[in-house]
Amino acid sequence: MKNKQHQNPPPCFLKHFVNAQMQINKIIAVFFIFVSGLALGITLGFYIKDTPLQIYTALAKATNLDSTIYKLVPVDSPPPPSPVNQSKISIEPLASPPPPPPCPSPPPVGLNFYVREPSAMHEMEDSELLWRASMVPKRGGAYTFKNTKPKVAFMFLTRGDLALAPLWERFFKGHEGLFSIYVHANRDSGETMPEDSVFHGRRVPSKNVTWGEPNMVQAERRLLANALLDLTNQRFILLSESCIPLFNFQTVYDYVISSNETFVEAYDLPGAVGRDRYRRQMNPTIKLDQWRKGSQWFEVDRHLALEVVSDRRYFPLFEKYCMPSCYSDEHYLPTYVSIKFWKKNSNRTLHWVDWSRGGPHPSRYQRTDVTHEFLNKMRFGTTCEYNGKNTNICHMFARKFMPNTLDRLLRFAPKLMQFI
């Protein structure tokens, strides 16, 4: 019985033994945590012991801190500056910058500035061009100052190249300063004139033109407007590519410059090609008895040219109502001049032309037609009135001459027309 009691300890003893074992385990765990924390703290302490010094040094360099911060850095101090005698210091004011150079005064604007020949090319639209041209002086006589002579504007309304240009070159030669040239050609025709030609660079901004359409008159107004930009142009002559001169330059120049009248052909013609072309929608601004017909090839003075490009009452009616069968180019200017400026108009043209063969176009002349007798007939075969006196010199130009007439014209011109 006793042996059984010694082999099985009492339950209370086991309980105390288990509790003691747990306490020991807790003590060991706490000791292990303490030792680990101590070791970690010592390691970190060695690692960051220099960090404050590095931070202070960086701040001192960046912000120029007080010297008490720099004392943390073992740097040798520079020697103190030597004392300065304040009485020897002279304070000089800063020198002011030199003034900018004066702007050069613009050259004086004289008459030559206004009378110089403008370029034929520009970027103005038609409305801008007509507005600009209508602003130029209407008062004549300004060209008399400083020996500036009046010029004649020769305006060529062409469909293409100027085949008779060599003849005109001979006509203009030696008379520079007395004429201006303007060429209006369809856009699809290129500039083929050589640089030494009087026609080179004289083409104005152009638009395509159709025979019988109002755009034919628009082209005439466009030429006039461009020519008006040159204040020295006093007379204006409309020509075609088939026109030739019948006299030398000086004779033509004196004839138009000295004339007291303009040369716009205008007459009343009953029938299908005259009054029957009138449009009733133009009434009452233009009445039937005011309707006139005439050649589109004209010569006008500066006053009339200004009025034509400034017209906003009569020409819009032609644009609106005078369609192809009306032929604006044969009726607008004759009608307009007859209504408003008939007193100074001669009612004749300076262009010789032959309508005797009938048809919508005048006679065309080929190479074999060009003879001394034929040219003299055009030069002196008509009588008219010039400045109140009768004369047989009535036409300065003639048309229509084909390109194949050029060689014979160049052969006859020097002697017959006394070209230089």
C-alpha distance (Angstrom), angle and dihedral (degrees) to the residues before:
residue distance angle dihedral
M1 . . .
K2 3.77 . .
N3 3.81 92.7 .
K4 3.84 91.3 58.8
Q5 3.78 91.0 52.6
H6 3.88 92.4 53.9
Q7 3.83 92.7 48.3
N8 3.86 96.3 55.7
P9 3.87 113.2 48.9
P10 3.71 116.5 -147.1
P11 3.82 118.1 -91.5
C12 3.84 94.2 -116.3
F13 3.77 91.3 61.2
L14 3.83 92.5 56.2
K15 3.76 91.0 50.1
H16 3.83 93.0 55.1
F17 3.77 91.4 46.5
V18 3.83 93.7 54.3
N19 3.83 92.4 48.3
A20 3.80 91.7 52.0
Q21 3.78 91.5 50.7
M22 3.84 91.7 53.3
Q23 3.81 92.3 50.5
I24 3.77 90.7 53.3
N25 3.82 90.9 51.1
K26 3.84 91.2 51.7
I27 3.81 91.1 50.4
I28 3.79 91.3 50.4
A29 3.86 91.9 48.9
V30 3.80 92.5 49.0
F31 3.79 91.1 48.1
F32 3.80 90.7 49.9
I33 3.82 92.3 51.1
F34 3.82 90.7 48.0
V35 3.77 93.1 50.4
S36 3.85 91.5 47.7
G37 3.81 92.5 49.9
L38 3.79 91.4 47.7
A39 3.78 91.9 51.2
L40 3.81 91.7 47.8
G41 3.79 92.3 49.2
I42 3.81 92.7 50.4
T43 3.83 91.0 49.7
L44 3.82 93.9 49.4
G45 3.76 90.9 45.8
F46 3.79 92.3 58.5
Y47 3.82 91.5 45.7
I48 3.81 99.7 52.8
K49 3.77 101.4 32.5
D50 3.88 91.2 105.0
T51 3.83 96.8 42.6
P52 3.85 98.7 93.6
L53 3.78 90.5 51.5
Q54 3.80 92.3 53.0
I55 3.81 92.1 47.3
Y56 3.80 93.2 51.0
T57 3.80 92.2 48.1
A58 3.80 92.5 52.6
L59 3.81 92.8 48.3
A60 3.79 91.4 49.1
K61 3.77 93.0 53.2
A62 3.80 93.7 46.7
T63 3.79 100.3 46.0
N64 3.82 105.1 23.4
L65 3.78 92.0 -118.1
D66 3.76 123.9 -165.6
S67 3.78 118.8 -68.3
T68 3.80 89.4 -108.0
I69 3.77 87.1 73.6
Y70 3.78 92.3 47.4
K71 3.79 88.7 55.8
L72 3.76 85.3 73.3
V73 3.85 88.1 66.1
P74 3.81 117.5 67.7
V75 3.83 97.3 -130.7
D76 3.80 124.4 143.1
S77 3.81 112.2 -112.0
P78 3.85 117.0 -126.5
P79 3.79 117.3 -113.6
P80 3.80 114.2 -88.8
P81 3.84 115.4 -98.1
S82 3.76 118.0 -100.3
P83 3.81 114.8 -104.1
V84 3.76 115.0 -94.4
N85 3.76 124.3 -140.5
Q86 3.78 102.9 -125.2
S87 3.80 91.6 -161.9
K88 3.81 90.8 66.2
I89 3.77 94.7 54.4
S90 3.79 113.3 101.8
I91 3.76 117.9 -167.0
E92 3.78 111.0 -146.3
P93 3.82 120.3 -166.4
L94 3.79 117.0 -115.4
A95 3.80 112.3 -97.6
S96 3.82 111.6 -111.1
P97 3.84 115.7 -123.4
P98 3.79 115.4 -98.6
P99 3.80 114.4 -95.0
P100 3.82 115.9 -101.5
P101 3.78 115.7 -97.4
P102 3.80 113.1 -94.0
C103 3.80 116.3 -98.1
P104 3.79 111.2 -103.4
S105 3.75 111.1 -105.9
P106 3.82 114.1 -114.7
P107 3.77 115.3 -104.8
P108 3.78 113.6 -96.1
V109 3.78 112.9 -91.7
G110 3.77 110.5 -126.3
L111 3.76 135.7 168.8
N112 3.80 91.7 -82.1
F113 3.82 89.0 65.8
Y114 3.80 90.6 61.4
V115 3.79 100.4 37.4
R116 3.80 97.7 51.0
E117 3.80 113.8 115.6
P118 3.82 112.0 -100.0
S119 3.78 122.7 -139.5
A120 3.79 115.9 -89.5
M121 3.81 91.7 -134.8
H122 3.80 122.7 71.4
E123 3.80 140.6 144.2
M124 3.80 99.4 -115.6
E125 3.77 121.0 127.3
D126 3.81 118.0 -131.0
S127 3.81 93.5 -98.0
E128 3.81 90.9 50.4
L129 3.80 92.5 45.3
L130 3.81 94.2 50.6
W131 3.81 90.6 46.3
R132 3.80 91.6 49.5
A133 3.80 93.4 46.2
S134 3.81 92.1 49.6
M135 3.82 89.5 58.7
V136 3.79 96.5 62.6
P137 3.81 117.3 105.8
K138 3.76 117.5 -77.9
R139 3.78 93.1 -163.5
G140 3.79 111.4 101.2
G141 3.75 126.7 -148.4
A142 3.81 99.1 55.7
Y143 3.79 88.9 114.9
T144 3.82 90.2 70.1
F145 3.82 91.5 77.1
K146 3.81 120.4 96.8
N147 3.78 93.3 2.8
T148 3.80 92.7 -68.2
K149 3.78 107.0 158.4
P150 3.81 123.9 -148.5
K151 3.78 115.6 -104.4
V152 3.78 133.4 -145.8
A153 3.82 116.8 -131.9
F154 3.81 113.5 -140.2
M155 3.81 106.8 -159.6
F156 3.81 116.3 -167.1
L157 3.80 115.9 -160.0
T158 3.80 103.5 -167.5
R159 3.78 140.4 165.6
G160 3.78 93.5 -145.5
D161 3.78 141.7 -28.1
L162 3.78 123.4 -1.8
A163 3.80 100.5 -113.3
L164 3.82 92.0 179.9
A165 3.82 93.9 49.7
P166 3.86 93.9 116.9
L167 3.81 89.3 61.0
W168 3.79 91.0 50.4
E169 3.81 90.1 47.2
R170 3.80 88.2 60.1
F171 3.80 89.9 46.1
F172 3.83 94.1 54.3
K173 3.81 97.6 38.2
G174 3.80 114.1 120.3
H175 3.82 95.9 11.9
E176 3.78 101.4 89.3
G177 3.80 113.2 155.5
L178 3.80 94.0 32.5
F179 3.80 99.2 77.1
S180 3.80 143.4 39.5
I181 3.80 125.7 -155.8
Y182 3.81 128.3 -147.7
V183 3.79 125.2 179.1
H184 3.81 125.0 -163.8
A185 3.81 113.1 -171.1
N186 3.77 136.4 162.2
R187 3.78 113.1 -84.5
D188 3.81 94.2 -116.4
S189 3.81 91.6 61.4
G190 3.79 112.5 89.9
E191 3.79 131.0 -138.0
T192 3.80 103.6 -98.4
M193 3.80 102.2 159.9
P194 3.82 116.3 117.9
E195 3.78 118.6 -118.7
D196 3.80 93.5 -107.8
S197 3.82 92.1 56.2
V198 3.81 121.7 104.4
F199 3.81 86.2 -131.5
H200 3.80 94.8 56.8
G201 3.81 111.8 114.5
R202 3.81 93.1 2.2
R203 3.78 97.3 109.7
V204 3.79 112.6 116.4
P205 3.84 124.2 -147.7
S206 3.79 100.2 -76.5
K207 3.78 141.9 -170.5
N208 3.79 130.6 -155.2
V209 3.79 114.9 -84.9
T210 3.81 128.2 -151.9
W211 3.79 121.8 -157.9
G212 3.81 111.6 -108.7
E213 3.83 94.5 13.3
P214 3.82 125.1 114.9
N215 3.81 87.8 -115.1
M216 3.82 86.6 76.5
V217 3.83 89.2 66.2
Q218 3.80 89.7 42.3
A219 3.79 88.0 58.6
E220 3.81 90.8 50.1
R221 3.80 90.8 51.5
R222 3.81 89.4 46.9
L223 3.79 90.7 55.0
L224 3.80 92.1 47.1
A225 3.80 91.9 49.5
N226 3.79 92.5 51.5
A227 3.79 91.6 47.8
L228 3.82 91.8 49.0
L229 3.81 90.5 60.5
D230 3.81 86.7 74.0
L231 3.79 103.5 74.0
T232 3.79 92.9 -158.6
N233 3.82 93.0 63.3
Q234 3.79 106.2 101.3
R235 3.82 103.1 162.6
F236 3.81 127.3 40.4
I237 3.82 126.2 -156.3
L238 3.82 124.2 -170.8
L239 3.81 114.8 -147.9
S240 3.80 138.2 172.1
E241 3.80 131.2 -141.2
S242 3.83 88.6 -101.6
C243 3.81 95.1 55.7
I244 3.80 123.6 107.7
P245 3.83 130.6 -170.7
L246 3.81 115.7 -112.5
F247 3.81 95.9 -162.7
N248 3.76 136.4 32.0
F249 3.78 121.7 -85.9
Q250 3.79 98.0 -98.7
T251 3.81 92.3 53.1
V252 3.81 92.3 49.5
Y253 3.80 92.0 44.6
D254 3.80 94.4 51.3
Y255 3.80 92.0 44.2
V256 3.81 96.1 56.6
I257 3.80 99.3 32.8
S258 3.80 92.5 51.2
S259 3.79 95.6 44.4
N260 3.80 120.0 113.7
E261 3.79 91.4 -156.5
T262 3.78 142.3 53.4
F263 3.79 122.2 -119.3
V264 3.80 111.3 -128.5
E265 3.78 115.4 140.4
A266 3.82 110.6 -133.7
Y267 3.81 130.1 164.6
D268 3.79 139.7 150.0
L269 3.81 111.8 -109.2
P270 3.81 121.9 -178.0
G271 3.78 118.7 -150.6
A272 3.78 140.7 46.9
V273 3.81 97.4 -38.9
G274 3.80 94.6 42.3
R275 3.78 128.1 29.6
D276 3.79 93.7 7.5
R277 3.80 88.8 69.7
Y278 3.80 90.9 63.0
R279 3.81 115.4 113.9
R280 3.81 117.0 -141.0
Q281 3.82 90.8 -148.2
M282 3.83 87.0 73.5
N283 3.79 91.0 66.8
P284 3.04 129.8 136.1
T285 3.83 94.6 19.0
I286 3.81 89.9 51.6
K287 3.78 117.3 22.6
L288 3.79 126.8 -159.4
D289 3.79 93.7 -109.9
Q290 3.82 88.9 55.4
W291 3.80 93.7 54.1
R292 3.82 112.1 115.2
K293 3.79 138.3 -178.0
G294 3.81 130.3 -153.1
S295 3.77 148.9 132.2
Q296 3.79 116.0 -57.0
W297 3.83 90.6 -141.4
F298 3.78 104.6 93.3
E299 3.80 145.3 164.6
V300 3.82 117.8 -147.0
D301 3.77 138.6 169.9
R302 3.78 126.1 -118.8
H303 3.80 95.3 -94.3
L304 3.80 93.9 55.4
A305 3.82 92.1 42.5
L306 3.81 89.5 56.0
E307 3.78 91.2 50.0
V308 3.80 92.4 50.5
V309 3.81 95.3 52.7
S310 3.82 90.2 43.7
D311 3.81 95.2 50.0
R312 3.81 110.9 121.7
R313 3.80 97.5 154.4
Y314 3.82 108.1 57.4
F315 3.80 107.5 23.7
P316 3.85 94.3 55.9
L317 3.81 87.1 61.9
F318 3.79 90.4 56.0
E319 3.80 90.8 47.6
K320 3.80 90.8 52.0
Y321 3.80 103.8 38.5
C322 3.82 109.9 15.3
M323 3.79 101.2 85.1
P324 3.86 124.9 172.8
S325 3.80 97.5 -67.0
C326 3.80 87.8 53.9
Y327 3.86 96.4 56.3
S328 3.80 104.3 -148.7
D329 3.80 93.5 -162.4
E330 3.82 90.9 64.4
H331 3.81 96.4 44.4
Y332 3.80 114.2 26.7
L333 3.79 101.7 71.0
P334 3.84 96.1 35.3
T335 3.82 90.0 50.7
Y336 3.82 95.0 42.9
V337 3.82 93.8 47.8
S338 3.80 92.9 45.3
I339 3.81 91.7 53.1
K340 3.81 98.9 46.0
F341 3.82 112.2 11.9
W342 3.77 107.1 28.2
K343 3.82 94.1 124.0
K344 3.81 93.2 69.4
N345 3.79 97.6 36.6
S346 3.80 124.7 99.2
N347 3.84 93.5 -154.3
R348 3.80 90.6 -134.0
T349 3.80 137.6 93.1
L350 3.80 129.5 -125.0
H351 3.84 90.9 -138.8
W352 3.80 119.2 94.3
V353 3.80 112.3 -142.5
D354 3.80 135.8 162.0
W355 3.83 118.7 -131.0
S356 3.80 94.8 163.2
R357 3.79 94.0 106.7
G358 3.79 92.4 61.2
G359 3.78 128.2 -136.6
P360 3.80 133.2 101.0
H361 3.82 93.1 -65.3
P362 3.81 132.6 50.8
S363 3.80 124.2 -114.9
R364 3.80 118.8 -68.5
Y365 3.78 120.8 -140.4
Q366 3.79 125.0 -140.8
R367 3.77 132.1 -164.8
T368 3.81 95.5 -84.0
D369 3.81 91.6 53.7
V370 3.79 92.8 65.1
T371 3.80 109.1 96.5
H372 3.79 136.2 139.2
E373 3.79 91.1 -108.7
F374 3.78 93.9 50.4
L375 3.82 93.9 47.7
N376 3.81 91.9 48.2
K377 3.81 90.4 50.2
M378 3.80 88.9 58.7
R379 3.80 91.5 44.5
F380 3.79 100.4 48.8
G381 3.82 108.4 6.0
T382 3.83 97.6 98.1
T383 3.81 134.2 64.1
C384 3.79 124.0 -144.8
E385 3.76 143.1 145.2
Y386 3.80 122.6 -88.7
N387 3.82 120.4 -177.2
G388 3.81 90.4 -19.6
K389 3.81 96.0 -48.3
N390 3.79 132.5 99.3
T391 3.78 116.8 -113.3
N392 3.79 141.2 164.3
I393 3.80 92.9 -138.4
C394 3.79 100.2 89.3
H395 3.80 106.8 135.4
M396 3.79 126.2 56.5
F397 3.82 95.2 179.0
A398 3.82 140.3 27.8
R399 3.80 137.2 -156.4
K400 3.08 156.4 -133.5
F401 3.81 104.4 39.0
M402 3.80 119.3 157.8
P403 3.82 122.8 -136.7
N404 3.82 92.6 -105.1
T405 3.83 89.6 67.9
L406 3.79 92.8 67.7
D407 3.81 99.2 92.7
R408 3.81 94.0 51.4
L409 3.80 92.2 44.0
L410 3.81 90.5 52.7
R411 3.81 88.9 49.7
F412 3.83 95.1 51.3
A413 3.79 100.9 34.3
P414 3.85 101.0 75.5
K415 3.80 93.4 56.1
L416 3.80 103.1 27.8
M417 3.83 98.8 40.3
Q418 3.81 94.7 27.0
F419 3.79 96.1 -126.7
I420 3.78 116.6 -178.7
